């Protein structure tokens, strides 16, 4: 019986293929790093052809572990959201480099739209703010600045899509140009209550509606791979943006349940049920699930820099050789010695939304060394999360427990620091790669291995570790005062 699930996990810095058994146990994994292109300050690009080639290579490495493609019940795809690919429908080739979610080049266009008074209406309709983070303004930039993209638009052969859309197109050899509702809700081009992309929003941003994919469910019989790729056709039965997938992987399927993923950035989502969210604290409304045409929603806070701060300490400053060294360095000293880092290396996300902000390190002295910087970098995760906790509480969705995941969540010191600074229990699953697990849950339910997503989540979620708060109020307050001063400097 074909009861394996293949997950294609398209991150910002790497692509992975992960083979899961139907009970959620990881059987095999293959990973390839993605080249990061930084043509100018604030610009971040990927090569979409490289994403496809490395995804295909990873998939071909793990599929034999299942006994061949015929043994795979379904494919789940989860992806870095907001990253935009432009390709030609006739050739199937990219027309320019993909613009990555972290990219800030469209801030002048966003500022024009804000100045013209469009933000309140756009936020009400889409749940999003006018920020370079989101996909629609990236599409407009490509049309204005990449001649091949404009030429394809004029010829009627342009296809726009986020990364999961690009991969489905390639996996089906051009037969399907689709996107799931969670990714569509991150474009600025779809109303939260709308079935597909909105012609008025497309007109506002100057994006041709006909270049966009069809919006689909996130679980079910969504597409099928070209049989020539893997030896036999495999159903594609799950699609989700990475943060929605992680929320599902953490089994946050009831209103009020909250997860935080600490990967390249940090992303907190709280399940809102069937109520379309409207934030008064500059948080985002987003689609959490769409299955059988029925949607649930989430309220979200997005922090742009989390694990990428540790990566910067490693690659640019040489403070650590591997990211895991930060835990031992943090434990080696009683405190950060007054050093505070505001990691606004690509602006500040929620709840501040200051694209022009830049990173700041305060409190340096001759006593400051590698350990102080490493500890301050980890403390910045709790500081940023505390800002989000206050914003969520202000919107009437205070957290009781925080469920954490992502690569940084494996750091016990950071997990405890989160519990201490938030003053609440923090839960971490035994398998911290819940983004991939959530995609596996969607695909397993979509392939019929489980009757519904809730049943898949109950069967496939593993064990938990809980971190209880231990910090005194005065220590917490001293940290928050230092953070507020440093934040003002940024």
C-alpha positions as CSV (number, residue, x, y, z in Angstrom):
1,X,0.0,0.0,0.0
2,X,1.3,3.5,-0.9
3,X,1.3,5.2,2.5
4,X,4.4,7.3,2.4
5,X,4.3,11.1,2.1
6,X,6.9,13.1,0.2
7,X,7.4,16.7,1.5
8,X,9.2,19.3,-0.6
9,X,10.2,21.9,1.9
10,X,11.3,25.1,0.1
11,X,13.1,27.3,2.6
12,X,15.0,30.5,2.2
13,X,18.5,29.1,2.5
14,X,17.9,25.5,1.4
15,X,15.6,23.1,-0.3
16,X,14.7,19.7,1.2
17,X,12.9,16.5,0.3
18,X,11.6,14.6,3.3
19,X,10.0,11.2,3.3
20,X,7.4,10.6,6.0
21,X,5.6,7.4,7.1
22,X,1.9,7.8,7.6
23,X,2.4,8.1,11.4
24,X,4.6,11.2,11.0
25,X,7.9,9.4,11.5
26,X,10.7,10.8,9.3
27,X,12.1,8.1,7.1
28,X,14.6,9.9,4.9
29,X,15.8,13.4,4.0
30,X,17.9,15.1,1.4
31,X,18.9,18.8,1.5
32,X,20.7,21.3,-0.8
33,X,21.7,24.8,0.0
34,X,20.3,27.7,-2.1
35,X,22.6,30.4,-3.4
36,X,21.7,33.8,-1.9
37,X,22.1,36.8,-4.3
38,X,22.5,40.3,-2.8
39,X,22.9,42.7,-5.8
40,X,22.4,45.8,-3.8
41,X,21.8,46.8,-0.1
42,X,18.3,45.5,0.8
43,X,18.0,43.3,-2.3
44,X,17.7,39.5,-2.0
45,X,17.3,37.2,-4.9
46,X,17.2,33.5,-5.8
47,X,17.7,31.6,-9.0
48,X,14.3,29.9,-9.7
49,X,16.0,27.4,-12.0
50,X,18.3,26.4,-9.2
51,X,15.4,25.9,-6.8
52,X,13.8,23.6,-9.3
53,X,16.9,21.6,-10.2
54,X,17.9,21.1,-6.5
55,X,14.3,20.2,-5.5
56,X,14.2,17.6,-8.2
57,X,17.6,16.2,-7.2
58,X,16.5,16.0,-3.5
59,X,13.2,14.3,-4.5
60,X,15.1,11.7,-6.6
61,X,17.4,11.0,-3.7
62,X,14.7,10.0,-1.2
63,X,12.0,8.5,-3.4
64,X,13.9,5.2,-3.7
65,X,13.8,4.9,0.1
66,X,10.0,4.5,-0.2
67,X,10.4,1.7,-2.8
68,X,9.7,4.0,-5.7
69,X,7.2,6.7,-6.7
70,X,4.3,4.2,-6.8
71,X,4.6,3.8,-3.0
72,X,4.0,7.5,-2.3
73,X,0.4,8.4,-1.5
74,X,0.9,12.1,-1.9
75,X,3.3,15.1,-2.2
76,X,3.1,18.0,0.2
77,X,4.8,21.3,-0.7
78,X,5.6,24.0,1.8
79,X,7.5,27.1,0.9
80,X,9.1,30.4,1.8
81,X,6.1,32.7,1.3
82,X,6.0,36.0,-0.6
83,X,9.0,35.1,-2.8
84,X,8.0,35.8,-6.4
85,X,9.0,33.9,-9.5
86,X,8.2,35.1,-13.1
87,X,8.4,32.6,-15.9
88,X,7.2,32.1,-19.5
89,X,4.2,29.9,-19.9
90,X,5.5,28.6,-23.3
91,X,9.1,27.9,-22.5
92,X,8.6,27.1,-18.8
93,X,11.8,29.1,-18.0
94,X,12.3,31.9,-15.5
95,X,12.4,35.4,-16.9
96,X,14.5,37.0,-14.2
97,X,15.7,36.1,-10.7
98,X,13.1,35.4,-8.0
99,X,12.7,38.3,-5.6
100,X,12.9,36.9,-2.0
101,X,10.5,37.8,0.8
102,X,13.2,39.6,2.7
103,X,13.8,42.0,-0.2
104,X,13.1,45.7,0.5
105,X,13.5,47.3,-3.0
106,X,9.8,48.1,-3.4
107,X,9.6,50.4,-0.4
108,X,9.4,53.6,-2.6
109,X,6.3,52.1,-4.3
110,X,4.8,51.1,-1.0
111,X,5.4,54.7,0.3
112,X,3.6,56.1,-2.8
113,X,0.6,53.9,-2.1
114,X,0.6,54.8,1.6
115,X,0.9,58.5,0.8
116,X,-2.1,58.2,-1.6
117,X,-4.2,56.9,1.3
118,X,-4.6,53.3,0.2
119,X,-3.2,51.4,3.2
120,X,-6.4,51.4,5.4
121,X,-8.5,49.9,2.6
122,X,-5.8,47.4,1.6
123,X,-5.4,46.2,5.2
124,X,-9.2,45.9,5.6
125,X,-9.5,43.8,2.5
126,X,-6.3,41.7,2.6
127,X,-5.3,41.7,6.2
128,X,-1.9,43.0,5.1
129,X,0.0,46.3,5.3
130,X,1.6,48.1,2.3
131,X,5.1,46.7,2.9
132,X,7.8,45.4,0.5
133,X,7.5,42.1,2.3
134,X,4.5,41.0,0.3
135,X,4.4,39.6,-3.2
136,X,2.3,42.0,-5.2
137,X,4.7,44.9,-5.2
138,X,7.6,42.6,-6.2
139,X,5.6,41.6,-9.3
140,X,5.1,45.2,-10.2
141,X,8.8,45.9,-9.8
142,X,9.6,43.0,-12.2
143,X,7.2,44.4,-14.8
144,X,8.7,47.9,-14.5
145,X,12.4,46.8,-14.4
146,X,12.9,43.4,-16.1
147,X,12.3,43.8,-19.8
148,X,11.8,40.1,-20.4
149,X,8.9,40.1,-17.8
150,X,7.2,43.1,-19.5
151,X,7.7,41.5,-22.9
152,X,6.1,38.3,-21.7
153,X,3.2,40.2,-20.2
154,X,2.6,42.1,-23.5
155,X,2.8,38.7,-25.4
156,X,0.3,37.1,-22.9
157,X,2.8,34.4,-21.9
158,X,3.8,35.7,-18.4
159,X,3.2,33.6,-15.4
160,X,3.7,34.9,-11.9
161,X,3.7,32.7,-8.8
162,X,5.1,32.1,-5.4
163,X,7.6,29.2,-5.0
164,X,5.0,26.4,-4.5
165,X,3.2,27.6,-7.6
166,X,6.5,27.5,-9.6
167,X,7.2,24.0,-8.4
168,X,3.7,22.7,-9.2
169,X,4.1,24.1,-12.7
170,X,7.4,22.3,-13.2
171,X,6.3,19.1,-11.5
172,X,3.3,18.9,-13.8
173,X,5.3,20.0,-16.9
174,X,3.3,23.1,-17.3
175,X,-0.1,21.4,-16.9
176,X,-1.1,23.3,-13.7
177,X,-0.7,27.0,-12.8
178,X,-2.1,27.0,-9.3
179,X,-1.5,28.5,-5.8
180,X,-3.0,27.5,-2.5
181,X,-5.1,30.0,-0.5
182,X,-2.5,30.5,2.2
183,X,0.2,31.7,-0.2
184,X,-2.4,33.7,-2.2
185,X,-3.3,35.5,1.0
186,X,0.3,36.9,1.2
187,X,0.3,38.7,-2.1
188,X,-1.8,41.9,-1.4
189,X,-3.9,40.7,-4.4
190,X,-6.6,38.6,-2.7
191,X,-9.3,39.7,-0.3
192,X,-9.4,37.5,2.8
193,X,-13.0,36.6,2.1
194,X,-12.5,36.3,-1.6
195,X,-12.3,33.1,-3.6
196,X,-9.5,34.3,-5.9
197,X,-7.3,37.2,-6.9
198,X,-9.2,40.5,-6.9
199,X,-9.2,42.6,-10.1
200,X,-9.4,45.9,-8.2
201,X,-6.3,45.0,-6.1
202,X,-4.5,43.8,-9.2
203,X,-5.3,47.2,-10.8
204,X,-4.1,49.1,-7.8
205,X,-0.7,47.4,-7.9
206,X,-0.5,47.2,-11.7
207,X,-0.3,43.4,-11.9
208,X,-2.0,41.6,-14.8
209,X,-4.7,39.3,-13.5
210,X,-4.2,36.8,-16.3
211,X,-0.6,36.2,-15.3
212,X,-1.7,34.9,-11.8
213,X,-2.4,31.3,-10.9
214,X,-5.8,29.8,-9.9
215,X,-6.3,29.7,-6.1
216,X,-7.0,26.2,-4.7
217,X,-7.6,24.4,-1.5
218,X,-4.6,23.4,0.6
219,X,-5.4,19.7,0.9
220,X,-7.0,17.2,-1.5
221,X,-6.4,16.1,-5.1
222,X,-4.7,19.3,-6.2
223,X,-2.5,18.2,-9.1
224,X,-0.5,15.2,-10.4
225,X,3.2,15.0,-11.3
226,X,4.3,14.2,-14.9
227,X,4.9,10.5,-14.8
228,X,8.2,10.9,-16.7
229,X,9.8,12.7,-13.7
230,X,9.7,9.9,-11.1
231,X,8.7,6.8,-13.1
232,X,5.0,7.1,-12.3
233,X,2.6,9.9,-11.6
234,X,2.3,11.0,-8.0
235,X,-0.6,13.0,-6.6
236,X,0.1,16.5,-5.1
237,X,-2.2,16.5,-2.1
238,X,-1.0,19.3,0.2
239,X,0.1,22.9,-0.4
240,X,0.8,25.6,2.3
241,X,3.0,28.5,3.0
242,X,5.7,27.6,5.5
243,X,4.2,29.4,8.5
244,X,0.7,28.0,8.0
245,X,2.3,24.6,7.6
246,X,4.1,25.0,10.9
247,X,0.9,26.1,12.6
248,X,-0.8,22.9,11.4
249,X,2.3,20.9,12.3
250,X,1.9,22.2,15.9
251,X,-1.7,21.1,15.8
252,X,-3.0,24.7,16.4
253,X,-6.3,23.8,14.9
254,X,-8.6,25.4,17.5
255,X,-9.2,29.1,18.0
256,X,-6.6,30.7,20.4
257,X,-3.9,28.2,19.9
258,X,-0.5,29.9,19.1
259,X,2.8,28.8,17.6
260,X,6.1,30.6,16.9
261,X,8.6,29.4,14.3
262,X,12.2,30.5,14.7
263,X,13.9,30.0,11.3
264,X,15.5,32.6,9.1
265,X,12.8,35.0,10.5
266,X,10.4,34.5,13.4
267,X,6.7,34.1,12.8
268,X,3.9,33.9,15.3
269,X,0.4,32.7,14.3
270,X,-2.8,32.5,16.5
271,X,-5.7,30.5,15.1
272,X,-8.8,32.7,14.7
273,X,-11.2,30.1,13.5
274,X,-13.7,31.3,10.8
275,X,-13.5,34.9,11.9
276,X,-11.6,37.2,9.4
277,X,-9.0,39.1,11.6
278,X,-8.8,42.9,11.8
279,X,-5.8,44.1,13.8
280,X,-5.6,47.4,15.6
281,X,-1.9,46.8,16.4
282,X,-0.4,46.4,13.0
283,X,-0.5,42.6,13.0
284,X,-1.5,40.7,9.9
285,X,-4.6,38.7,9.0
286,X,-3.9,35.6,6.9
287,X,-5.6,32.4,5.7
288,X,-4.6,29.5,7.9
289,X,-6.4,26.6,6.1
290,X,-8.7,26.2,3.1
291,X,-10.1,22.7,2.7
292,X,-13.2,21.9,0.8
293,X,-13.6,25.6,0.1
294,X,-14.0,26.4,3.8
295,X,-11.4,28.7,5.4
296,X,-10.0,29.3,8.8
297,X,-7.9,32.3,9.5
298,X,-5.0,33.4,11.7
299,X,-3.6,36.6,13.1
300,X,0.1,36.8,12.5
301,X,3.2,38.7,13.6
302,X,6.3,38.5,11.4
303,X,9.8,39.2,12.6
304,X,12.3,39.5,9.7
305,X,15.5,38.5,11.4
306,X,15.9,35.5,13.8
307,X,18.2,32.6,12.7
308,X,19.7,34.9,10.1
309,X,21.2,37.0,12.9
310,X,23.1,33.9,14.2
311,X,24.1,33.2,10.5
312,X,25.4,36.8,10.3
313,X,27.4,36.3,13.5
314,X,28.9,33.1,12.0
315,X,29.5,34.1,8.4
316,X,30.2,37.9,8.6
317,X,31.8,38.3,12.0
318,X,33.2,34.8,12.6
319,X,32.1,34.8,16.2
320,X,31.0,31.1,16.0
321,X,31.8,28.3,13.5
322,X,28.4,26.6,13.8
323,X,25.1,28.1,15.0
324,X,24.8,25.6,17.9
325,X,27.9,27.2,19.6
326,X,25.7,30.1,20.7
327,X,24.0,28.0,23.4
328,X,27.3,27.2,25.2
329,X,28.5,30.8,24.8
330,X,25.2,32.1,26.3
331,X,25.5,29.7,29.3
332,X,29.1,30.6,29.9
333,X,28.2,34.1,31.3
334,X,25.6,35.2,33.9
335,X,24.2,37.9,31.6
336,X,25.0,39.8,28.4
337,X,27.0,42.5,30.2
338,X,24.5,45.1,29.1
339,X,24.9,44.3,25.4
340,X,21.6,44.5,23.5
341,X,21.2,43.7,19.8
342,X,18.3,45.0,17.7
343,X,18.5,42.7,14.6
344,X,16.9,45.1,12.1
345,X,19.3,44.0,9.4
346,X,16.5,44.1,6.8
347,X,14.2,46.5,8.6
348,X,11.8,45.9,11.5
349,X,8.7,43.8,11.0
350,X,5.6,43.5,13.3
351,X,4.5,45.3,15.2
352,X,6.8,48.2,14.3
353,X,6.9,47.9,10.4
354,X,9.8,50.2,9.9
355,X,11.4,49.3,6.6
356,X,14.1,51.9,7.0
357,X,15.3,50.7,10.4
358,X,18.8,49.1,10.6
359,X,20.5,46.9,13.1
360,X,21.9,48.3,16.3
361,X,24.2,47.0,19.0
362,X,24.2,48.9,22.3
363,X,26.0,48.6,25.6
364,X,29.4,47.6,24.2
365,X,32.5,47.9,26.4
366,X,36.0,46.5,26.5
367,X,34.5,43.6,28.6
368,X,32.2,42.7,25.7
369,X,33.3,39.6,23.8
370,X,32.0,36.7,21.8
371,X,29.9,35.3,24.6
372,X,28.2,38.6,25.2
373,X,27.3,39.1,21.6
374,X,26.1,35.5,21.2
375,X,23.9,35.8,24.3
376,X,22.5,39.2,23.2
377,X,21.7,37.7,19.8
378,X,19.6,34.9,21.5
379,X,18.1,37.4,23.9
380,X,16.9,39.4,20.9
381,X,14.5,36.5,20.0
382,X,12.7,36.8,23.3
383,X,12.7,40.6,23.1
384,X,11.1,40.6,19.7
385,X,8.6,37.9,20.7
386,X,7.6,40.0,23.8
387,X,6.8,42.9,21.5
388,X,4.5,40.6,19.5
389,X,2.9,39.2,22.7
390,X,1.9,42.7,23.7
391,X,0.4,43.5,20.3
392,X,-1.6,40.2,20.2
393,X,-2.9,40.9,23.7
394,X,-3.9,44.4,22.5
395,X,-6.0,42.8,19.7
396,X,-7.7,40.6,22.3
397,X,-5.8,37.4,21.5
398,X,-3.5,37.0,24.5
399,X,-1.4,33.9,24.6
400,X,-1.6,31.3,27.4
401,X,1.1,28.9,26.1
402,X,3.5,29.4,23.2
403,X,4.3,26.4,21.0
404,X,7.7,26.8,19.3
405,X,9.5,25.2,16.4
406,X,12.1,25.8,13.7
407,X,15.8,25.3,13.7
408,X,16.5,27.8,16.5
409,X,13.9,26.1,18.8
410,X,16.4,23.3,19.3
411,X,18.4,25.7,21.5
412,X,17.4,24.9,25.1
413,X,18.8,28.2,26.4
414,X,16.7,30.2,24.0
415,X,13.6,28.2,24.7
416,X,14.0,28.8,28.5
417,X,14.7,32.5,27.8
418,X,11.4,32.8,25.9
419,X,9.5,31.3,28.7
420,X,11.2,33.6,31.2
421,X,10.7,36.8,29.2
422,X,7.1,36.0,28.3
423,X,6.2,34.7,31.7
424,X,4.3,31.7,30.3
425,X,5.0,28.0,29.5
426,X,6.7,27.3,26.2
427,X,6.1,23.9,24.5
428,X,8.6,22.4,22.0
429,X,7.8,19.2,20.1
430,X,10.3,16.4,19.9
431,X,10.4,16.9,16.1
432,X,11.1,20.6,15.7
433,X,10.7,20.7,11.9
434,X,7.0,21.2,12.1
435,X,6.8,23.1,8.8
436,X,7.6,19.9,7.0
437,X,5.4,17.9,9.3
438,X,2.4,20.2,8.7
439,X,2.8,19.8,5.0
440,X,2.9,16.0,5.6
441,X,-0.3,16.3,7.6
442,X,-2.1,18.2,4.8
443,X,-0.9,15.8,2.2
444,X,-1.8,12.7,4.2
445,X,-5.3,14.0,4.8
446,X,-5.5,15.1,1.1
447,X,-4.4,11.6,0.0
448,X,-7.1,10.0,2.1
449,X,-4.8,8.4,4.6
450,X,-6.8,10.2,7.3
451,X,-10.4,11.3,7.2
452,X,-9.6,14.9,8.0
453,X,-6.7,17.2,9.0
454,X,-7.5,17.0,12.7
455,X,-7.2,13.2,12.6
456,X,-3.9,13.5,10.7
457,X,-2.5,16.0,13.3
458,X,-3.5,13.8,16.3
459,X,-1.8,10.7,14.7
460,X,1.3,12.4,13.4
461,X,2.3,14.9,16.1
462,X,5.0,13.6,18.5
463,X,6.2,14.2,22.1
464,X,6.5,17.6,23.8
465,X,9.0,19.3,26.2
466,X,7.7,22.2,28.3
467,X,9.8,25.1,29.6
468,X,8.3,26.9,32.6
469,X,9.2,30.5,33.4
470,X,11.7,31.1,36.2
471,X,12.9,34.7,35.8
472,X,12.2,37.3,38.5
473,X,10.1,40.3,37.5
474,X,12.9,42.8,38.2
475,X,15.4,41.0,35.9
476,X,12.7,40.8,33.2
477,X,11.9,44.5,33.5
478,X,15.6,45.5,33.4
479,X,16.0,43.6,30.1
480,X,12.8,45.2,28.6
481,X,14.0,48.7,29.5
482,X,17.3,48.1,27.8
483,X,15.5,46.7,24.8
484,X,13.2,49.7,24.5
485,X,16.2,52.1,24.5
486,X,18.0,50.1,21.9
487,X,14.9,49.9,19.8
488,X,14.5,53.7,19.8
489,X,18.1,53.9,18.5
490,X,17.2,51.6,15.6
